Amino acid sequence: EGAKDGKGRGRQVIGAARTCDLILLVLDATKPVTHKMIIEEELHGFGIRLNQQPPNIYFKKQDKGGINVQALKKQSTLNKELVEAILREYKINHAEVILKCDATEDQLIDVLEGNRVYVPCLHVFNKIDKISRQEMEIL
């Protein structure tokens, strides 16, 4: 806990995870599920997206012309006003944005930040024979 905030050697460990082709999380099945969620949250906070594809969003900053937003697929959360508000938060006043998927605010921010890493993750549970079937379903 706290690795994304610079506690201990966490930044070094997570920094190494950014360059991996696959992250293998070996977890103790007898420990609470919150351990898995804490690790995933730390990685997410450091810009590592586990088992996700990069959002299909085209973004290009421009010198003039205002903000041009096009949606090629029907959007459930994003609309033109929300995209413009997010861009203005990043002090971007001239850009072209093409939403090629049903994107969320977080996905648009990930594209704007440009430093996110999308890595596949495999969860391996140790001591699985020590828990019941109901507990195994929760995992």
C-alpha positions in Angstrom: 0.0 0.0 0.0 1.1 3.5 -0.8 3.6 2.5 -3.5 2.0 4.9 -6.0 2.5 7.7 -3.5 6.2 6.9 -3.1 6.2 4.8 0.0 9.2 2.5 0.4 10.6 1.0 -2.7 7.2 0.8 -4.3 7.9 3.2 -7.1 10.8 1.0 -8.2 8.8 -2.2 -8.2 5.9 -0.6 -10.0 8.3 1.1 -12.4 9.6 -2.3 -13.4 6.0 -3.5 -13.9 5.5 -0.8 -16.6 8.0 -2.5 -18.9 6.6 -6.1 -18.5 4.8 -8.0 -21.2 2.7 -9.8 -18.7 2.1 -9.3 -14.9 1.7 -12.4 -12.9 -0.1 -11.8 -9.5 0.4 -14.7 -7.1 -2.0 -14.3 -4.3 -2.8 -16.4 -1.2 -6.4 -17.7 -1.5 -6.7 -17.8 2.3 -6.1 -14.0 2.6 -8.9 -11.5 2.0 -9.8 -10.5 -1.5 -9.0 -6.9 -0.6 -5.3 -7.8 -1.1 -6.0 -8.3 -4.8 -8.0 -5.1 -5.0 -5.2 -3.1 -3.3 -2.6 -4.3 -5.7 -4.8 -3.6 -8.7 -5.6 -0.1 -7.3 -1.9 0.7 -6.8 -1.1 -0.4 -10.4 -4.0 1.6 -11.7 -2.9 4.7 -9.8 0.5 4.4 -11.4 -0.9 4.3 -14.9 -0.9 0.6 -15.5 -4.2 -0.8 -16.9 -4.6 -4.5 -16.3 -6.4 -6.6 -18.8 -7.7 -3.6 -20.8 -7.2 -2.6 -24.4 -6.2 1.0 -25.2 -9.3 3.1 -25.9 -10.0 3.6 -29.6 -9.9 7.4 -29.4 -8.1 9.6 -31.9 -6.7 12.8 -30.4 -4.6 15.5 -32.0 -3.8 18.9 -30.7 -4.1 21.7 -33.2 -2.9 25.3 -33.5 -6.3 26.8 -34.3 -9.9 25.8 -35.1 -11.4 25.2 -31.7 -12.4 21.8 -30.4 -13.9 19.4 -33.0 -15.5 16.3 -31.5 -16.9 13.4 -33.6 -18.4 10.2 -32.3 -18.4 7.2 -34.7 -20.2 5.1 -32.1 -23.1 6.0 -29.9 -21.8 7.3 -26.6 -23.4 6.3 -23.3 -21.4 8.7 -21.0 -19.4 11.2 -23.1 -21.0 14.0 -25.0 -19.5 17.0 -26.8 -19.9 19.4 -23.8 -18.2 16.9 -21.5 -15.3 16.3 -23.9 -14.8 20.0 -24.3 -14.8 20.5 -20.5 -12.2 17.8 -20.0 -10.0 19.3 -22.7 -10.3 22.7 -21.1 -9.2 21.3 -17.8 -6.0 20.2 -19.6 -5.8 23.8 -21.1 -6.4 22.4 -24.6 -8.5 24.8 -26.6 -7.8 23.6 -30.1 -8.0 19.9 -30.9 -9.6 17.1 -32.9 -11.2 14.2 -31.0 -12.7 11.2 -32.7 -14.4 8.7 -30.5 -14.3 5.4 -32.3 -15.7 3.4 -29.3 -18.1 3.9 -26.5 -15.6 5.7 -24.2 -15.7 6.9 -20.6 -14.2 10.0 -19.1 -11.4 8.0 -17.6 -10.5 6.5 -21.0 -10.4 10.0 -22.6 -8.2 11.2 -19.7 -5.9 8.2 -20.3 -5.5 9.3 -23.9 -4.9 12.9 -23.0 -2.3 11.9 -20.4 -0.6 9.7 -23.0 1.5 7.8 -20.4 -0.7 4.8 -19.7 0.5 1.3 -20.1 -1.9 -1.6 -21.0 -0.6 -4.9 -19.7 -2.2 -8.3 -19.6 -2.4 -9.8 -16.1 -2.7 -13.4 -14.9 -4.0 -14.0 -11.4 -2.6 -17.2 -9.7 -4.1 -18.3 -6.4 -1.9 -20.3 -4.0 -3.5 -22.6 -1.3 -6.7 -22.9 -3.2 -7.4 -26.3 -1.6 -7.8 -24.6 1.8 -11.0 -22.7 0.9 -14.6 -23.8 0.2 -16.3 -23.7 -3.2 -18.4 -20.6 -2.2 -15.2 -18.7 -1.3 -13.6 -19.8 -4.6 -16.6 -18.4 -6.5 -15.9 -15.0 -4.9 -12.3 -15.0 -6.2 
